[in-house]
Each structure stands twice: as C-alpha cells, then as structure tokens.
Amino acid sequence: MNKELSSFLSSLLNVTIDIETLLEKPKHESHGDISLPCFLLAKELGKNPVEVSKEISQKITNDMPNFLEKVVSMGPFVNFYLNSEQEIAPVFEEFNNFLSFQVDSPQKILIEYPSPNTNKSLHIGHTRNMLLGSSLSNILTKVGHDVVKTNLNNDRGISICYAMLMYREFFSHETPQSLGMKPDEFVAHCYVEFKKACEKYPEKEYEKQAQEMLVQWESNNKEIRELWKKLLDFVYQGYNKTYENYKLGNFDKQYFESEIFDQGKEIVLKALENNVEGFKQEEDGAIYVDLEKEGYGKKYLLRGDQTTLYMTQDIYLASVKENDFHADKYIFVVGQEQEYHFKVLFNILEKLDIADASKNYHFAYGYVYNEEGKKFSSRLGNTIGADFIYDEMVNKSKENLLSKELTKNLEEEELSYRSNIIGFGALSFTFLKQNPLSSMNFSMEQALSFEGETGPYCQYTYARIQSIKRKIHLDLEKSVDYTQFNEKEIKLIKTLKEYPQVLKEASEKYKISSIAHFAIKLSQGFNDFYQSSSILKAQTPEQQHARLYLAHLLGEMLKDCLSILGIEVLEEM
C-alpha cells in the first residue's frame, strides 16, 4: 500500500523527493495507518511544514482516492486512514506475498558456528550459540540469500592434552558406555579430572607432562597422535548427537584447528616484505602489526622463533574460506567476550586485502549465567550441558502431557514425538526471544514454564486453530465477505500485513528476537480474537467462514514464524 500511496502523492505534489522513503507507521494506532512527515517537503517547497500538511490534506479530501477512507492533518504530519476493505482484501487474496520478503540483491553469506573446544561437551553457552546460528541461517535463507554453514573445531592445544593425559593415566580401561556417559561427556570428564589430579598428586607434575605431550603431538609422535584421534572420535560421536537434537543439519564445511594452527606464516612474511601498512619486525625476529592508530595497540603474529600465534591461524583460515567460497559476507557467531579479537582480526584482514571490513561481522551474544548470576565453568565441572538442558525440557514436557486428561493415555511413540517437539520449542524460544547482546541468567525452573511468552504458548495457539478447523470445514476456494469483520478483527488482519517488514528487519539487522516477539504478538492476537469473536457460534455462515479463514491464515503465519526459530508445530497438544 506504501507504493500505491507514494505514487499517488508524487503525482499530486510534483516534487523531486522520493515520497515512499518518507512514509512511516504512526506511533499511535488512533493516528491512522500511514503517516507522512512534511519537514523535507516543506524545505523543497519553501513553506512551513504545518502549512504543507494542511494543503496536502485539503487537496486529497477534495478528491479522495478509493483506497483511502480519510486524511487528517496533524501539525507537520499528514495521517492517512486506509479503506478497510481494500486494505485487508490482499491478505486473503494474495496471502503468500505476506509470508515472505525477498531481498533485491541476494548474497552468499557464510556463517561460522558453534566452533567448540573439543575438550568439552557442548554446554549452555553453546546452546545459545547453536540456536542463534541456526535461526540466523534460517532467516537469511528465507529472504533469498545463499547461506553457507561452517564450523571450526578447536581440536588441539594444551586443553585436549589435559584430557588425553587423564585418560591415559586413569581411564584407559573405561569406555563411555562403562561409565554411562555420552562419548563427548566422557572426554570432558577426563578434562575436568585434570585439575583434581594436579591438586591430589602434585609430585606427578601433570602440568609439565601435559606440556610435554603437546610438544610430542606437534612433533607428530605416533602414539600421542593415535591417542588424540581416539579421544576426538569420542567427541565427534557425541557432538553429532547434540547437533541432531538442536536441528543444526549438516554443515557445508568443517574446519579443524589441527590442520591450520601452524599456517599463516607465509601471509605474514609476505606482508612484511611488501611493506603492508603497520607490519613491523622487532630485533628478536618477532613480527607484529601496529594498530596503535586504530586504538588496538600491537598485535603479534609471529614469535621470535617464527612460530605462529592464534591470530595468525585466524588470518590463514580467513584466506582459506575466501578461496573456498568467495562469500559476500562472513558472520562469526561468537560470544561478546571476543569483541576485541574480532575487531583486530577484521582490521588486519582489510590491511592484507583478504576481506574489507564490511564483509566481516561478529554476531556477538552475551553470557549465560546461572540463576544466582554466576558464571558456569567447564573446568570446575559445574556447567550445564547442552544435552542435559535438552533432555530436561523434553522430560518435563512428557510429564506435563502425562498429567493432562486428554494426553495421559497417548501411545509411547506419540508421547515421545510430542514431548520432543514441545520441549525443544520451549528451549529454543527461551533463548531466541532475548536480545543476543544481553547476558541472561538461566533458571531451569523458569525455562521449563509453559505459561506466558513461551514456545509452547505459541505451539498451543497453532494447535487450537487446527482443532477449530477439524470441527468446521474451511473452503479455501470460497471468497470472504469482508463486511463481516469488526474493528478488532480488522486490526488483527492488519497485524498479518506487518510480517514482511518483520522479516526484512530481522534479516538486515540479524535481529532474531523480533521473529519470536512477532510470534507472541500473533498468538496473543488470536487468543484475544477467539475470546471476543466466537467462530463455532458465529451468527451467520458468512461470518463463520470469514472468521475461520482469518484463524487459518494466522495459524499459517505463526507456523512460518516458528519454523525460522527451528520450532515445529503440532496439530494437537
């Protein structure tokens, strides 16, 4: 409707300004459907904004187009009230257009997540990472981008050596099965035991042994490499199950730190040789990039003995990804504590002409604390695993179903099916409705609540709509009599028209939470509508058909919203 109105206004006013860019949604619903601020128009016309507003209002009122109901001048604004029937008809007649938004210029966008450290099981921080990365992939794909999903496995270093040493010392006779653990949990258990063993047996000098093991690993010692591979096989078996639970699907490419950790040296040496701005060498041979001017200080890239550092590895990986995919955008889903690292990395990549700053984006997210506001620690063994959270949500969902009269006698297969969908929906929604940059305290009790602004509330709304449709047949080929809708129902129909703009904002600003909040808005809108406008006891067949059709469309849009968040719906709950 903005295009039709802007076209009409452009021909009416004969100005050079793009009218469509000026149109906005009024802050108050009582001020109409579309508002036109007159400040820029007044500047071009050489008049007072209030005067311009009055003149436009008068011109249109004298010759009102059929898509407008009325026009009101309010100070420097012109408020337009659209013809209700003409405004809501497209929602029913062209509904698929309101289920999508397509970008004008699709891009190839590479997203890297969850990038775990293989000495740990995936924990509550990874839960947030996986859900954000997956839903971001979904929204970008939906609007037309070509999304490439990658994962960097940090599979080397001193931490994995801690786990390897403890396995060799204490757990070589055990298996994940013998200890009743997932394979990755078994390796994480070995890692956690390292600190305890250091305190209990100081004479063993386990820290020194682990450092020696790392040197042996880097020297390709056959025995150490075989031990390393054995533990990593356990880790990836466990990770794959977690990825399946969290609906990550397949990655387009997985990278491994063990294959790139000592690379990047040539890139740095070449930059120094070519006198790339900021690249300098100290007397001992160490090479750094001087970012004092940019406010980031010195960043060392090669030690005096010419061995590489972590940043050097990331520079090399960036060049590999550029060669592999030639993407238009690279998004790194990583906690906000790495903000400095990525600012430095992006600056260096731009200096090296690997990727300019606009191609790289750090999708940062806040910490997940426990309910007392304290940080979880995998080394101390007091973290909550991603698998544990998932299982708890599913089990609680199953308990809730068994406690209800209508679902307590479900067959085990159906019970398991529903509880998995409801449990994951509750988990996903809990994390994705939050602003990613905000840290959050995680309370299992609150996360398991099935009341309020939750995933199950939205799922139940969808199931409720399907229940009504089972009782009354909906003929989608039959036209709707728009005069049957009252003011409250028309307002709900207008809500459906907001969805393309929500998709646009979510995809452009990477604002996943706006999708979750719109799902809540739809759910609350339907439940208010259902309470005030009876479908089953409508006064006439025409009214019943109109209301049922509206409920159907709302359900389809709600289902689409939830799918972006990785949440499935149920026909019955």
C-alpha positions in Angstrom: 0.0 0.0 0.0 3.0 2.3 0.6 3.9 2.1 -3.1 0.3 3.0 -4.2 0.1 5.9 -1.8 3.6 7.2 -2.6 2.8 7.0 -6.4 -0.4 8.9 -5.8 1.3 11.6 -3.7 4.2 12.0 -6.1 1.8 12.8 -9.0 -0.2 15.1 -6.8 2.7 17.1 -5.3 5.1 17.1 -8.2 8.3 17.1 -6.0 11.7 15.5 -6.5 11.8 13.8 -3.1 11.1 10.0 -3.1 7.9 10.1 -1.1 8.0 6.4 -0.3 11.1 6.9 1.8 9.2 9.4 4.0 6.1 7.3 4.7 6.1 5.7 8.2 3.8 3.9 10.6 2.2 6.3 13.2 3.3 5.8 16.8 -0.3 5.7 17.9 -2.9 3.5 16.2 -5.5 6.3 16.5 -3.4 8.4 14.2 -4.2 6.2 11.2 -2.4 3.6 9.1 0.3 5.6 7.4 1.9 9.0 8.3 3.7 11.5 6.1 6.1 13.9 7.9 6.2 17.1 5.9 9.6 18.6 7.0 11.6 17.7 3.9 8.7 18.5 1.6 8.4 21.9 3.3 12.1 22.6 2.7 11.8 21.8 -1.0 8.5 23.8 -1.4 9.8 26.7 0.7 6.9 26.6 3.1 6.1 25.8 6.8 5.7 22.0 7.5 2.3 22.6 9.2 1.1 24.7 6.2 2.2 21.9 3.8 0.4 19.3 5.9 -2.8 21.3 5.7 -2.6 21.8 2.0 -2.0 18.1 1.2 -4.8 17.1 3.5 -7.2 19.6 1.8 -6.2 18.5 -1.8 -6.8 14.8 -1.0 -10.0 15.4 0.9 -11.4 17.2 -2.2 -10.6 14.3 -4.4 -10.3 11.2 -2.2 -8.9 8.1 -4.0 -10.8 4.9 -3.3 -8.0 3.3 -1.3 -8.3 6.0 1.3 -11.0 6.4 3.9 -9.9 9.7 5.3 -6.9 12.1 5.6 -6.2 14.2 8.7 -3.7 17.0 9.0 -2.0 16.8 12.5 0.6 19.5 12.9 3.5 18.8 10.5 2.1 15.3 9.7 -0.5 14.0 7.3 -2.2 10.9 8.6 -3.8 8.5 6.2 -6.6 6.1 7.1 -6.9 3.4 4.5 -10.1 1.9 3.1 -10.5 -1.1 5.3 -11.9 -3.5 2.7 -9.3 -2.6 0.1 -6.6 -2.9 2.7 -7.5 -6.3 4.1 -8.5 -8.0 0.8 -4.9 -8.6 -0.3 -4.2 -10.5 2.9 -6.8 -13.1 1.8 -6.3 -13.0 -1.9 -2.5 -12.8 -2.0 -1.6 -14.4 1.3 1.7 -16.0 0.2 3.0 -12.5 -0.5 2.7 -11.7 3.2 4.6 -14.9 4.2 7.8 -13.7 2.6 10.2 -11.0 2.0 12.8 -11.3 -0.8 16.0 -9.2 -0.9 16.7 -7.3 -4.1 20.3 -8.4 -4.2 20.9 -11.9 -2.8 24.3 -12.5 -1.3 26.4 -15.5 -0.5 26.7 -15.4 3.3 29.0 -17.7 5.3 28.1 -18.3 8.9 30.6 -19.9 11.3 29.2 -21.6 14.5 29.3 -23.2 17.1 33.1 -23.6 16.9 33.6 -25.8 20.0 36.7 -26.6 22.0 36.9 -30.4 21.8 38.0 -30.9 25.4 34.5 -30.0 26.4 31.0 -31.2 25.9 28.7 -28.6 24.3 27.4 -26.6 27.2 24.8 -23.9 27.9 26.8 -21.2 26.1 26.9 -23.4 23.0 23.1 -23.8 23.4 22.7 -20.1 22.9 25.3 -20.2 20.1 23.7 -23.1 18.2 20.2 -21.7 18.4 21.3 -18.2 17.3 23.4 -19.6 14.4 20.8 -22.0 13.2 17.9 -19.4 13.3 20.1 -16.8 11.7 20.8 -19.3 8.9 17.1 -19.9 8.5 16.0 -16.2 8.3 18.8 -15.3 5.8 17.9 -18.3 3.6 14.2 -17.5 3.8 14.7 -14.0 2.4 16.8 -15.3 -0.5 20.5 -15.3 0.5 22.7 -18.3 -0.3 23.8 -19.4 3.2 26.9 -21.4 3.8 27.2 -23.1 7.2 30.7 -23.8 8.5 32.1 -25.0 11.8 35.6 -24.6 13.2 36.6 -27.4 15.6 39.3 -26.2 18.1 40.8 -29.7 18.3 44.3 -29.1 19.5 46.3 -27.4 22.3 47.0 -27.9 25.9 43.4 -28.4 27.0 42.9 -31.5 24.9 46.3 -32.7 26.2 44.9 -32.5 29.8 42.1 -34.8 28.8 44.4 -37.2 26.9 46.8 -37.4 29.9 44.0 -38.1 32.4 42.6 -40.8 30.0 46.0 -42.5 29.7 46.6 -42.2 33.5 43.2 -43.2 34.9 40.5 -44.0 32.3 42.1 -46.1 29.6 40.3 -49.2 30.9 37.0 -47.4 30.8 34.6 -46.5 27.9 31.8 -44.0 27.7 29.4 -47.0 28.0 31.0 -48.4 31.1 30.6 -45.0 32.8 27.2 -44.4 31.4 28.2 -41.2 29.6 27.8 -39.8 26.1 31.2 -40.1 24.3 31.9 -36.4 24.4 30.9 -36.2 28.1 33.5 -39.0 28.7 36.3 -36.8 27.2 35.0 -33.8 29.1 35.1 -35.9 32.3 38.8 -36.6 31.7 39.5 -32.9 31.2 37.7 -31.9 34.5 39.7 -34.6 36.4 43.0 -32.9 35.4 42.8 -30.1 38.0 41.7 -32.5 40.7 44.6 -34.8 39.9 47.1 -31.9 39.9 45.9 -31.0 43.5 45.9 -34.6 44.7 49.2 -35.7 43.2 51.5 -32.7 43.0 54.5 -34.9 42.8 53.3 -36.2 39.4 53.8 -32.8 37.8 50.9 -33.3 35.5 51.1 -29.8 34.1 54.6 -30.5 32.9 53.6 -33.8 31.5 50.8 -32.2 29.5 53.2 -29.6 28.1 55.5 -32.4 27.0 52.5 -34.2 25.4 51.7 -31.1 23.4 55.3 -30.9 22.1 55.1 -34.6 21.2 51.7 -34.0 19.4 53.2 -31.1 17.4 56.2 -33.4 16.5 53.7 -36.0 15.1 54.6 -38.6 17.7 52.7 -41.7 16.5 51.5 -42.9 19.9 50.3 -39.5 21.0 48.5 -38.8 17.7 46.7 -42.2 17.9 45.6 -41.3 21.5 44.4 -37.9 20.3 42.5 -39.4 17.4 40.8 -41.9 19.7 39.5 -39.2 22.1 38.4 -37.0 19.2 36.4 -39.9 17.7 34.5 -40.0 21.0 34.0 -36.2 20.9 32.6 -36.1 17.4 30.3 -39.1 18.1 28.8 -37.1 20.9 28.7 -33.8 19.1 26.8 -35.3 16.2 24.0 -36.4 18.5 23.8 -33.0 20.1 23.7 -31.3 16.7 20.9 -33.6 15.7 18.9 -32.7 18.8 19.4 -29.0 18.2 18.4 -29.4 14.5 21.6 -28.0 13.1 21.5 -30.1 10.0 24.7 -30.7 8.0 27.5 -28.1 7.8 28.6 -27.2 4.3 32.2 -27.3 5.5 34.0 -28.2 8.8 37.4 -26.8 9.5 39.9 -28.2 12.1 42.4 -26.2 14.1 44.8 -29.1 13.9 45.1 -28.6 10.1 45.7 -24.9 10.2 47.3 -24.0 13.5 50.8 -23.6 12.1 49.7 -22.0 8.8 49.6 -18.3 8.0 53.3 -17.7 8.4 53.8 -17.0 4.7 51.0 -14.5 4.7 52.6 -12.5 7.5 56.1 -12.7 6.0 54.8 -11.6 2.6 53.0 -8.6 4.2 56.3 -7.6 5.9 58.2 -8.0 2.6 55.6 -5.9 0.7 55.7 -3.2 3.4 52.0 -3.5 4.2 50.9 -0.7 6.4 51.5 -1.4 10.1 53.5 -4.7 9.7 56.8 -4.5 11.6 59.6 -6.7 12.9 61.4 -6.5 16.2 65.1 -7.2 16.8 64.5 -10.7 18.0 62.6 -11.6 14.8 59.1 -11.3 16.2 56.6 -9.7 13.7 53.6 -7.7 14.8 51.0 -5.3 13.2 50.9 -1.8 14.7 47.3 -0.9 15.4 48.0 2.0 17.8 46.5 4.5 15.4 43.3 2.4 15.2 43.2 2.1 19.0 44.1 -1.6 19.4 47.8 -1.5 20.3 50.3 -4.0 19.0 49.2 -7.4 17.8 52.0 -10.1 17.5 51.6 -12.5 14.6 54.9 -14.4 14.7 57.1 -15.1 17.7 60.9 -14.5 17.6 61.4 -18.2 16.6 58.9 -17.6 13.7 56.2 -19.9 15.2 52.6 -18.8 14.7 50.1 -17.4 17.2 46.3 -17.8 17.4 45.6 -14.6 15.4 47.9 -15.9 12.6 45.8 -19.0 12.4 42.6 -17.0 12.0 44.2 -14.9 9.3 45.1 -18.1 7.4 41.6 -19.5 7.9 40.0 -16.3 6.6 42.1 -16.7 3.4 41.1 -20.3 3.1 37.4 -19.5 3.4 37.7 -16.7 0.9 39.3 -19.2 -1.6 36.7 -21.9 -0.8 33.6 -19.8 -1.1 34.3 -16.2 -2.2 31.4 -15.1 0.0 29.9 -11.6 0.1 29.7 -11.7 3.9 31.3 -13.7 6.7 29.4 -13.9 10.0 31.1 -15.2 13.1 28.7 -16.3 15.9 30.9 -16.0 18.9 30.4 -14.6 22.5 30.9 -10.9 23.1 34.0 -11.5 25.2 35.8 -12.0 21.9 34.9 -8.5 20.6 38.5 -7.2 20.7 39.8 -10.2 18.9 37.5 -9.8 16.0 37.9 -6.0 15.7 41.7 -6.7 15.4 41.2 -9.6 13.0 38.9 -7.6 10.7 41.3 -4.7 10.7 44.2 -7.0 9.8 42.3 -8.8 7.1 41.4 -5.4 5.5 45.1 -4.4 5.5 46.0 -7.7 3.9 43.3 -7.2 1.3 41.8 -10.6 2.2 38.4 -9.1 3.1 37.4 -5.5 3.7 35.8 -4.6 7.0 32.2 -4.5 5.6 32.4 -8.2 4.6 33.1 -9.4 8.2 30.6 -9.3 11.0 30.9 -10.5 14.6 27.5 -11.7 15.7 28.1 -11.3 19.4 26.0 -12.6 22.2 26.1 -12.2 26.0 27.0 -14.7 28.7 24.6 -17.2 30.1 24.9 -17.2 33.9 23.3 -19.5 36.4 20.3 -18.3 38.3 22.5 -16.7 41.0 24.2 -14.7 38.3 27.5 -16.6 38.5 29.4 -17.8 35.5 29.5 -21.5 34.6 32.9 -23.2 34.4 33.5 -26.4 32.4 37.0 -26.8 34.1 35.4 -26.8 37.5 32.7 -29.2 36.3 29.8 -27.0 37.3 28.4 -26.1 33.9 25.1 -27.3 32.5 25.5 -29.4 29.3 23.5 -28.7 26.2 22.3 -32.3 26.2 21.2 -32.1 29.8 19.2 -29.0 29.1 17.6 -30.6 26.1 16.7 -33.8 27.9 15.3 -31.9 30.9 13.0 -29.9 28.7 11.8 -33.0 26.8 11.2 -34.9 30.0 9.3 -32.1 31.6 7.2 -31.8 28.5 6.4 -35.5 28.8 5.4 -35.1 32.5 3.1 -32.3 31.5 1.4 -34.4 28.8 1.0 -37.3 31.2 -0.6 -35.1 33.7 -3.4 -34.0 31.3 -6.6 -35.9 30.9 -6.6 -35.6 27.1 -3.0 -36.8 26.6 -2.2 -39.1 29.5 -3.1 -42.2 27.5 -1.0 -41.4 24.4 0.9 -44.3 22.9 4.6 -44.1 23.8 5.7 -43.2 20.3 3.3 -40.3 20.0 4.1 -39.2 23.6 7.8 -39.1 22.7 7.1 -37.3 19.5 5.1 -34.6 21.1 7.3 -34.1 24.1 10.4 -33.7 21.9 8.7 -31.0 19.8 7.3 -29.2 22.8 10.5 -29.5 24.8 12.7 -28.1 22.1 10.2 -25.4 21.3 10.3 -24.2 25.0 14.1 -24.3 25.0 14.6 -22.5 21.6 12.0 -19.8 22.4 13.6 -19.1 25.8 16.9 -18.2 24.3 15.8 -16.6 21.0 13.3 -14.2 22.4 16.2 -12.5 24.2 18.3 -9.7 22.7 21.5 -11.6 21.9 23.8 -8.9 23.3 22.1 -9.1 26.7 23.5 -11.5 29.2 20.9 -13.8 30.7 20.6 -15.7 33.9 19.4 -19.2 33.2 17.0 -20.8 35.6 15.8 -24.3 34.7 12.5 -23.7 36.5 11.7 -20.5 34.5 12.9 -22.1 31.2 10.5 -25.0 31.8 7.5 -22.8 32.4 4.7 -23.4 29.9 2.9 -20.1 30.6 3.4 -16.6 29.3 5.6 -15.7 26.4 6.9 -19.2 25.6 7.3 -21.5 22.7 4.6 -23.9 24.0 2.2 -21.0 24.2 2.7 -20.3 20.5 2.5 -24.0 19.7 -0.7 -24.4 21.6 -2.2 -21.4 19.8 -1.5 -23.1 16.5 -2.9 -26.4 17.7 -6.0 -24.6 18.9 -6.6 -23.2 15.4 -6.2 -26.7 13.9 -8.7 -28.0 16.4 -11.3 -25.5 15.3 -10.6 -26.4 11.6 -11.3 -30.1 12.4 -14.7 -29.1 13.8 -15.7 -26.8 10.9 -14.7 -27.4 7.3 -12.9 -24.5 5.7 -13.4 -24.0 1.9 -10.3 -22.0 0.8 -11.8 -21.5 -2.6 -14.8 -19.7 -1.3 -14.5 -15.8 -1.2 -14.6 -13.9 2.0 -17.2 -11.3 2.8 -15.1 -8.5 4.2 -18.0 -6.7 5.7 -18.3 -9.5 8.3 -15.2 -8.3 10.1 -15.5 -5.9 13.1 -12.9 -3.3 14.0 -11.0 -5.6 16.3 -10.8 -8.3 13.6 -9.6 -5.8 11.0 -6.9 -4.7 13.4 -5.7 -8.3 13.7 -5.7 -8.7 9.9 -3.5 -5.6 9.7 -1.1 -7.3 12.0 -0.6 -10.0 9.4 0.5 -7.4 7.0 3.4 -6.5 9.2 5.2 -9.8 8.7 7.2 -8.9 5.6 8.6 -5.9 7.4 9.5 -8.0 10.4 11.3 -10.5 8.1 13.1 -7.6 6.4 14.3 -6.1 9.7 15.3 -9.5 11.2 17.4 -10.4 8.1 19.0 -6.9 7.7 19.8 -6.3 11.4 20.3 -10.0 12.3 17.5 -9.5 14.9 16.3 -13.0 15.6 14.3 -11.8 18.7 11.9 -9.8 16.5 10.7 -13.1 15.0 10.0 -14.5 18.4 8.2 -11.4 19.6 6.1 -11.3 16.4 5.1 -15.0 17.1 3.9 -13.8 20.6 2.0 -10.9 19.0 0.2 -13.3 16.6 -0.6 -15.8 19.4 -1.9 -13.1 21.7 -3.9 -11.5 18.9 -5.6 -14.8 18.0 -6.4 -15.6 21.6 -8.0 -12.2 22.1 -9.9 -12.6 18.9 -11.0 -16.1 19.9 -12.4 -14.8 23.2 -14.3 -12.0 21.7 -15.4 -13.4 18.3 -16.9 -16.9 18.5 -16.2 -19.0 15.4 -18.2 -22.0 16.4 -21.2 -19.9 17.3 -21.0 -17.2 14.6 -24.3 -15.6 13.8 -24.2 -16.4 10.1 -22.4 -18.9 7.8 -20.7 -15.9 6.1 -19.4 -14.6 9.4 -18.2 -18.0 10.4 -16.4 -18.5 7.1 -14.7 -15.1 7.4 -13.6 -15.7 11.0 -12.4 -19.3 10.3 -10.4 -18.1 7.3 -8.7 -15.4 9.4 -7.8 -18.0 12.0 -6.4 -20.3 9.3 -4.2 -17.5 7.9 -3.0 -16.6 11.3 -2.1 -20.2 12.1 -0.1 -20.5 8.8 1.9 -17.3 9.6 2.5 -18.4 13.1 3.8 -21.7 11.8 6.2 -19.9 9.5 7.5 -17.7 12.3 8.2 -20.7 14.5 9.9 -22.6 11.7 12.5 -19.8 11.4 13.3 -20.4 15.1 13.7 -24.1 14.4 10.4 -24.9 16.2 7.9 -27.4 14.9 4.2 -27.2 15.5 1.7 -29.9 16.5 -1.9 -30.5 15.2 -2.8 -31.5 18.7 -1.4 -30.7 22.2 
